[in-house]
Amino acid sequence: MTITKDTIIGDILDIAPQTAPVFMSIGMHCLGCPASRGETVEEACMVHGVEVDALLKQVNALIEASK
C-alpha cells in the first residue's frame, strides 16, 4: 500500500504500526485519540506545520523497508 496525502492516519497505524514514531516526531503525541486517528496525512501536516510530501516520503520508505 502506498500512503498518500488522503490516507487516514488510523489506517496507516493499523497496517504499519512501526510508523508511529514518525508521526510522533512531527508533534502528533496523542495517536490513540479519535481526532488524530481520523485525520488525513495532509490534515495532520497542515496542523503541525509539516511539508506533506516530505512526510509521505519518510512514511512510505519506512513501510517499504519493513517488508
C-alpha positions as CSV (number, residue, x, y, z in Angstrom):
1,M,0.0,0.0,0.0
2,T,1.3,3.5,-0.9
3,I,0.4,6.2,1.6
4,T,-1.0,9.4,0.0
5,K,-2.0,12.8,1.4
6,D,-5.6,11.5,1.6
7,T,-4.8,8.4,3.6
8,I,-6.3,8.3,7.1
9,I,-3.7,8.2,9.9
10,G,-5.6,5.5,11.8
11,D,-5.5,3.3,8.7
12,I,-1.7,3.8,8.4
13,L,-1.2,2.9,12.1
14,D,-3.4,-0.2,11.7
15,I,-1.4,-1.6,8.7
16,A,2.1,-0.2,9.7
17,P,2.3,0.5,13.4
18,Q,6.1,1.0,13.0
19,T,5.3,4.4,11.5
20,A,4.0,5.8,14.9
21,P,7.4,7.3,15.8
22,V,7.4,9.3,12.5
23,F,4.0,10.9,13.4
24,M,5.1,11.5,17.0
25,S,8.3,13.3,15.7
26,I,6.1,15.9,14.0
27,G,4.1,16.6,17.2
28,M,1.3,14.0,17.0
29,H,1.6,12.8,20.5
30,C,-1.9,11.5,21.0
31,L,-2.1,8.9,18.2
32,G,-4.6,7.0,20.2
33,C,-7.2,9.7,20.4
34,P,-10.0,9.5,17.8
35,A,-9.4,13.0,16.4
36,S,-5.8,12.3,15.3
37,R,-6.6,8.8,14.1
38,G,-9.3,10.2,11.9
39,E,-7.2,12.9,10.2
40,T,-5.7,12.5,6.8
41,V,-1.9,12.9,6.4
42,E,-2.5,16.2,4.7
43,E,-4.7,17.5,7.6
44,A,-2.1,16.4,10.1
45,C,0.7,18.1,8.2
46,M,-1.3,21.3,8.0
47,V,-2.0,21.4,11.7
48,H,1.6,20.6,12.6
49,G,3.3,22.8,10.0
50,V,5.0,19.9,8.2
51,E,5.6,19.5,4.4
52,V,3.3,16.7,3.4
53,D,5.5,15.4,0.6
54,A,8.5,15.1,2.9
55,L,6.4,13.2,5.5
56,L,4.9,10.9,2.8
57,K,8.4,10.1,1.5
58,Q,9.5,9.1,5.0
59,V,6.5,7.1,5.9
60,N,6.5,5.2,2.6
61,A,10.2,4.5,2.8
62,L,9.7,3.1,6.3
63,I,6.9,0.8,5.2
64,E,8.8,-0.4,2.2
65,A,11.9,-1.1,4.3
66,S,9.7,-3.2,6.7
67,K,8.5,-5.6,4.0
